[in-house]
Amino acid sequence: MQTVQNALFGMGNPLLDISAVVDKDFLDKYGLKPNDQILAEEKHKALFDEIVKKSKVEYHAGGSTQNSVKIAQWMIQEPHKVATFFGCIGTDHFGEILKQKAAEAHVDAHYYEQSQEPTGTCAACITGDNRSLVANLAAANCYNKEKHLDVDSNWSLVEKARVYYIAGFFLTVSPESILKVAKHASDNNKIFGLNLSAPFISQFFKEPLMKVMPYVDIIFGNETEAATFAKEQGFETEDIAEIARRVQSLPKVNKNRQRIVVFTQGREDTVATVGDKVKMFPVLDIDQNDIVDTNGAGDAFVGGFLSELVQEKPLEECIRAGHYAANVIIRRVGCTFPEKPDFH
């Protein structure tokens, strides 16, 4: 299947990642868990100033959905601009960096630019092979459906796509935009993917999450997010295979596609529904010493998965590509990748 431009559509929070290795005292000072992702509150304002002053700070174009579509594009290589990305940035230096990085990654990014709020940032506080993410959404929070998604020239890019992917984080910003895209996918028998993204989404954004769920063809998450979702939905089970089964059978609008559930578990097997069965897919072996930074591993898995999905490859191949991409990313700092993939 020949991949065409704009076949993959992503929408989310474009953030500039500011990553630095920190110690336990730093995490404690700001009340952070070693492996978590949260939205910045007032008490985290100083964290951003402090992390920038650290000796080895790195800047990378980030944001969960943007990472995933960038990696999908990297896996596909040619043609360029298979992936489209929408999100909101500020008219500032960080915004310019994001534009430049998206162009370098050959992603067709169409940002909604506004000057009320600065471009969003995400502090990645790395300790050993854990990463604690604190996102200051700022501009990303200002995405406006009427002023961007509904504009004909932008919506026509949505219509061009065959596969859609949005991280659950965007539910905190513009659930109405997600619904519009999800309904379009469902009405046209295209594929809509969503990520549970973080435990707080299932806990505090339950209503918008469950509003979009009937349109979700593929749901992604990790073991912690799966467990939190199950608890919030009253599944009364901690068995990940059983959770996957229950999530698969939640109500669905487009009956032509059976929902696919994919739960990653770090170095443990990935759990996925294949037809009516739940199967385990072992990840690639990696020496613990080769792990540089797990920031972006989940995004990379999804990116690899989407790269094959958009080429209409079978589920097993999508998962294999996801494992490959995640394996590459965790050997590097931030969500970065070598020039070309070595995936066959």
Buried (B, 14 or more C-beta within 10 A) or exposed (E): EEBBBBBBBBBBBBBBBBBBBBEEEBBEBBEBEBBBBBBBEEEBEEBBEBBEEBEEBBBBBBBBBBBBBBBBBBBBBEEBBBBBBBBBBBEBEBBEBBBEBBEEBBBBBBBBBBEEBBBBBBBBBBBEBBBBBBBBBBBBBBBBBEEBBEEEEBBEBBEBBBBBBBBBBBBBBBBEBBBBBBBBBBEEEBBBBBBBBBBBBBEBBBEBBBBBBBBBBBBBBBBBBBBBBBBBBEBEEEBBBBBBBBBBEBEBEBEEBBBBBBBBBBBEBBBBBBEEEBBEBEBEEEEEEEBBBBBBBBBBBBBBBBBBBBBEBEBEBBBBBBBBBBBBBBBBBBBBBEEEBEBE
